């Protein structure tokens, strides 16, 4: 007969578990972009005077432009936030692989 599927011990590869190297890098960049969007939104709220040409359409356009700018800045990786996040999670992934693959206790 055939053996049941549960008897096969497959270990997930990093690519299958989290998208591999590129998945962690993209997630870190996306996190940096979110932080930069919030920073830019806070700066916009701290305006010194009323906008003469202000409207909801202008506000929506500025939000979209700020989001695009934040994405571009995060892709350049000049602030270091994505690098720190990536380094931290890479260390946790390496530590978890060592712990889970331990010997007989």
Secondary structure as UniProt FT lines:
FT   HELIX           5..7
FT   HELIX           14..18
FT   HELIX           20..45
FT   TURN            52..53
FT   HELIX           56..76
FT   HELIX           81..100
//
